Amino acid sequence: MDAALVLVSFGVAGREARALGLEKLAMEMGEALPDMEIRQAYTSVFIRKKLLKDGIIIPSLAECLAGIRQEGFQKVFLQPTHFTPGEEYNHKVIEAAEEFRGSFELLKIGEPLFYQEKPGQDDFASGLAAVFSAYHLEDGEDLVLLGHGSPHQHNSVYEKLQERADRQDFPVHIGVLEESDTPNFDMVLARLQKKGTKKVLLAPLLLSGGLHVHEDMAGEGEGSWLSRLKAAGFEVRTELRGLAEYPVFRRLYLAKALKLVGSE
């Protein structure tokens, strides 16, 4: 076996969320690619340090690639689990991998989840379809999806997703948790009020359900989106599971990995 696929993620600290999401995704990739070694790497220093305190060692991408090189692997494929080609993907995946460009016979980097919008590959349409098959709306209910956002570099993918949802007449409103980024709470609130929505399913546009979901999205504090939507008069139901816990969503990543390996 001279080929390895590295599943590169921001990281998940919660044991249950990790087991039901990224660990299951890695296992499914191993089943689909039985002749390939499957490894994982986390880009978040904070999460790696937090896991290390519990005796769980997950390497950074650089550490993982250095280990793979030492073990003698010649073909390496990096499949990110990042949603968008944003700051995290560009700096902590692309740039980190470039340091190892001459270390292997082949080093290929896969696409984030929402990347292409063209005939034959429409990531936005397939992603929205997966979301709607995972989250079941009740009668008269609209879906509010919360992504992370960025404090430094605005990512236009969120607007693209919203445009596609509106074009397909999906009852979905997309916002981000990062207060300095957009679409922010006030923008989502204005959309809901303009439409006359009364009931909302509040759910994460995130891979895993961690602190952002349990505190910033659905926490009891007055600053959470749940509290603010209730204060604005909406009937709110919440979904706390990250999207990686849904098989239909994991299949999107599996398709990305198979495309990456098949394009060798």
DAZI-V436574 format. One record per residue. PSI is psi in whole degrees, -180 to 180 (999 if undefined). BURIAL is I if it has 16 or more other ideal C-beta (glycine too) atoms within 10 Angstrom, else O. Layout:
PSI;BURIAL
PSI;BURIAL
//
This chain:
112;O
8;O
142;I
143;I
127;I
120;I
110;I
121;I
161;I
-45;I
156;I
125;I
-37;I
130;I
-47;O
-45;O
-37;I
-43;I
-39;O
-14;I
-88;I
-39;I
-40;I
-38;O
-43;I
-40;I
-43;O
-33;I
-36;I
-37;O
-36;O
-24;I
69;I
-19;O
13;O
138;I
132;I
125;I
165;I
149;I
144;I
137;I
-16;I
117;I
-42;O
-47;O
-39;I
-41;I
-39;O
-42;O
-36;I
-34;O
-26;O
9;O
15;O
119;O
113;O
122;I
161;I
171;I
-42;I
-43;O
-41;O
-45;I
-36;I
-40;O
-41;O
-40;I
-44;O
-31;O
-10;O
13;O
139;I
-26;O
123;I
131;I
131;I
115;I
109;I
149;I
6;I
145;I
-39;I
157;I
66;I
-157;I
-46;O
-44;I
-45;I
-43;O
-40;O
-7;I
-63;I
-54;O
-40;O
-39;I
-33;I
-27;O
-20;O
13;I
-36;O
9;O
-14;O
159;I
-36;O
131;O
113;I
142;I
129;I
177;I
149;I
173;I
-50;I
98;I
-51;I
145;O
84;O
163;O
130;O
-21;O
95;O
92;O
-30;I
-41;I
-45;O
-37;I
-44;I
-39;I
-40;O
-41;I
-45;I
-20;I
-19;O
-45;I
117;I
118;O
143;I
169;O
131;O
11;O
139;I
156;I
125;I
116;I
131;I
116;I
-177;I
-49;I
179;I
140;I
-10;O
-48;O
107;O
138;I
121;I
-6;O
-36;I
-41;I
-38;O
-42;I
-41;I
-42;I
-44;O
-42;I
-43;I
-39;O
-36;O
6;O
36;O
137;I
65;I
144;I
123;I
130;I
176;I
151;I
-29;I
117;I
-27;O
-2;O
173;I
157;I
126;I
-178;O
-45;I
-36;O
-42;O
-42;I
-42;I
-39;O
-46;I
-44;I
-38;O
-37;O
-19;O
23;O
141;I
-30;O
139;O
138;I
117;I
120;I
155;I
136;I
58;I
154;I
-38;I
156;I
97;I
-147;I
-37;O
-39;I
-48;I
-22;I
-60;O
-35;I
-56;I
19;I
168;I
-13;O
155;O
-15;O
-7;O
157;I
-35;I
-49;I
-41;O
-37;I
-40;I
-41;O
-27;O
0;O
10;O
147;I
120;O
130;I
145;O
150;I
121;I
-12;O
139;I
161;I
-23;I
-15;I
-5;I
124;I
-38;O
-31;O
-38;I
-31;I
-27;O
-41;I
-38;I
-41;I
-39;O
-45;I
-42;I
-38;O
-43;O
-48;I
-37;I
-18;O
11;O
999;O
//
